[in-house]
Amino acid sequence: MTNTIAIVLGLLLVAFFAYDGLQMDWAMTVFLGRKGLEFVEWLAFWR
C-alpha cells in the first residue's frame, strides 16, 4: 500500500465518522458495531 492510498483511506474513514456523528447521530457506527459483534460471535462458533 502506498502512502497516497493510505492517506486517502484514512481521510475517507475520518469523513465517514464525521458525517455519521454530525448528521446521523452515530446510527451507522452503532449498526456496524453490532453487526461486527454478531459476526465475531458467529466466527467463534465455527472455531
N, CA and C atoms as an extended XYZ file, in Angstrom:
141
Properties=species:S:1:pos:R:3:atomname:S:1:resname:S:1:resid:I:1 pbc="F F F"
N         0.860       -1.169        0.000 N   MET     1
C         0.000        0.000        0.000 CA  MET     1
C         0.906        1.232        0.000 C   MET     1
N         0.626        2.114       -0.905 N   THR     2
C         1.425        3.334       -0.971 CA  THR     2
C         0.925        4.352        0.052 C   THR     2
N         1.736        5.361        0.310 N   ASN     3
C         1.352        6.398        1.264 CA  ASN     3
C         0.115        7.149        0.794 C   ASN     3
N        -0.003        7.365       -0.501 N   THR     4
C        -1.157        8.094       -1.037 CA  THR     4
C        -2.449        7.332       -0.780 C   THR     4
N        -2.430        6.044       -1.025 N   ILE     5
C        -3.624        5.228       -0.789 CA  ILE     5
C        -3.967        5.215        0.694 C   ILE     5
N        -2.964        5.097        1.552 N   ALA     6
C        -3.203        5.083        2.996 CA  ALA     6
C        -3.811        6.400        3.468 C   ALA     6
N        -3.322        7.513        2.951 N   ILE     7
C        -3.858        8.824        3.332 CA  ILE     7
C        -5.299        8.974        2.863 C   ILE     7
N        -5.583        8.555        1.637 N   VAL     8
C        -6.947        8.659        1.110 CA  VAL     8
C        -7.897        7.795        1.925 C   VAL     8
N        -7.502        6.563        2.233 N   LEU     9
C        -8.361        5.699        3.044 CA  LEU     9
C        -8.573        6.262        4.445 C   LEU     9
N        -7.536        6.823        5.021 N   GLY    10
C        -7.664        7.444        6.336 CA  GLY    10
C        -8.603        8.632        6.314 C   GLY    10
N        -8.501        9.466        5.280 N   LEU    11
C        -9.398       10.617        5.156 CA  LEU    11
C       -10.839       10.182        4.929 C   LEU    11
N       -11.043        9.115        4.160 N   LEU    12
C       -12.398        8.598        3.969 CA  LEU    12
C       -12.989        8.078        5.271 C   LEU    12
N       -12.170        7.427        6.066 N   LEU    13
C       -12.636        6.922        7.357 CA  LEU    13
C       -12.992        8.066        8.305 C   LEU    13
N       -12.167        9.086        8.342 N   VAL    14
C       -12.450       10.262        9.173 CA  VAL    14
C       -13.715       10.958        8.685 C   VAL    14
N       -13.882       11.074        7.370 N   ALA    15
C       -15.077       11.710        6.815 CA  ALA    15
C       -16.332       10.904        7.150 C   ALA    15
N       -16.228        9.576        7.107 N   PHE    16
C       -17.368        8.727        7.452 CA  PHE    16
C       -17.804        8.965        8.895 C   PHE    16
N       -16.837        8.958        9.817 N   PHE    17
C       -17.181        9.164       11.224 CA  PHE    17
C       -17.688       10.579       11.481 C   PHE    17
N       -17.144       11.562       10.792 N   ALA    18
C       -17.616       12.937       10.956 CA  ALA    18
C       -19.051       13.064       10.470 C   ALA    18
N       -19.346       12.504        9.301 N   TYR    19
C       -20.708       12.558        8.768 CA  TYR    19
C       -21.668       11.810        9.685 C   TYR    19
N       -21.257       10.640       10.123 N   ASP    20
C       -22.123        9.841       10.981 CA  ASP    20
C       -22.394       10.558       12.300 C   ASP    20
N       -21.396       11.160       12.865 N   GLY    21
C       -21.583       11.850       14.140 CA  GLY    21
C       -22.410       13.112       14.022 C   GLY    21
N       -22.222       13.860       12.944 N   LEU    22
C       -22.907       15.142       12.810 CA  LEU    22
C       -24.314       15.022       12.221 C   LEU    22
N       -24.511       14.104       11.287 N   GLN    23
C       -25.787       14.033       10.581 CA  GLN    23
C       -26.670       12.863       11.015 C   GLN    23
N       -26.057       11.729       11.297 N   MET    24
C       -26.828       10.511       11.543 CA  MET    24
C       -26.907       10.130       13.022 C   MET    24
N       -26.362       10.952       13.898 N   ASP    25
C       -26.402       10.711       15.347 CA  ASP    25
C       -25.824        9.341       15.712 C   ASP    25
N       -24.728        8.973       15.079 N   TRP    26
C       -23.965        7.740       15.330 CA  TRP    26
C       -24.739        6.469       15.017 C   TRP    26
N       -25.797        6.547       14.230 N   ALA    27
C       -26.610        5.364       13.938 CA  ALA    27
C       -25.846        4.328       13.118 C   ALA    27
N       -25.100        4.767       12.099 N   MET    28
C       -24.369        3.813       11.263 CA  MET    28
C       -23.250        3.138       12.042 C   MET    28
N       -22.569        3.881       12.886 N   THR    29
C       -21.473        3.312       13.667 CA  THR    29
C       -22.000        2.259       14.640 C   THR    29
N       -23.113        2.538       15.296 N   VAL    30
C       -23.706        1.573       16.220 CA  VAL    30
C       -24.170        0.334       15.461 C   VAL    30
N       -24.805        0.531       14.308 N   PHE    31
C       -25.272       -0.594       13.491 CA  PHE    31
C       -24.100       -1.473       13.060 C   PHE    31
N       -23.040       -0.851       12.538 N   LEU    32
C       -21.882       -1.627       12.092 CA  LEU    32
C       -21.178       -2.316       13.254 C   LEU    32
N       -21.150       -1.674       14.406 N   GLY    33
C       -20.563       -2.302       15.584 CA  GLY    33
C       -21.335       -3.527       16.030 C   GLY    33
N       -22.650       -3.426       16.029 N   ARG    34
C       -23.481       -4.575       16.420 CA  ARG    34
C       -23.341       -5.722       15.429 C   ARG    34
N       -23.347       -5.399       14.138 N   LYS    35
C       -23.194       -6.442       13.127 CA  LYS    35
C       -21.802       -7.064       13.195 C   LYS    35
N       -20.794       -6.257       13.488 N   GLY    36
C       -19.445       -6.785       13.643 CA  GLY    36
C       -19.338       -7.735       14.821 C   GLY    36
N       -20.002       -7.386       15.922 N   LEU    37
C       -20.005       -8.258       17.094 CA  LEU    37
C       -20.720       -9.572       16.796 C   LEU    37
N       -21.852       -9.509       16.085 N   GLU    38
C       -22.547      -10.735       15.693 CA  GLU    38
C       -21.662      -11.607       14.806 C   GLU    38
N       -20.911      -10.975       13.901 N   PHE    39
C       -20.028      -11.711       13.004 CA  PHE    39
C       -18.903      -12.398       13.775 C   PHE    39
N       -18.328      -11.710       14.752 N   VAL    40
C       -17.261      -12.298       15.555 CA  VAL    40
C       -17.796      -13.474       16.366 C   VAL    40
N       -18.989      -13.349       16.910 N   GLU    41
C       -19.584      -14.454       17.650 CA  GLU    41
C       -19.868      -15.633       16.730 C   GLU    41
N       -20.292      -15.359       15.508 N   TRP    42
C       -20.550      -16.410       14.534 CA  TRP    42
C       -19.249      -17.117       14.165 C   TRP    42
N       -18.179      -16.348       13.984 N   LEU    43
C       -16.886      -16.954       13.684 CA  LEU    43
C       -16.380      -17.800       14.850 C   LEU    43
N       -16.613      -17.352       16.067 N   ALA    44
C       -16.173      -18.107       17.240 CA  ALA    44
C       -16.893      -19.450       17.316 C   ALA    44
N       -18.126      -19.499       16.853 N   PHE    45
C       -18.877      -20.755       16.842 CA  PHE    45
C       -18.202      -21.765       15.919 C   PHE    45
N       -17.708      -21.323       14.788 N   TRP    46
C       -17.100      -22.227       13.813 CA  TRP    46
C       -15.671      -22.594       14.171 C   TRP    46
N       -15.119      -21.991       15.162 N   ARG    47
C       -13.769      -22.332       15.581 CA  ARG    47
C       -13.833      -23.639       16.321 C   ARG    47
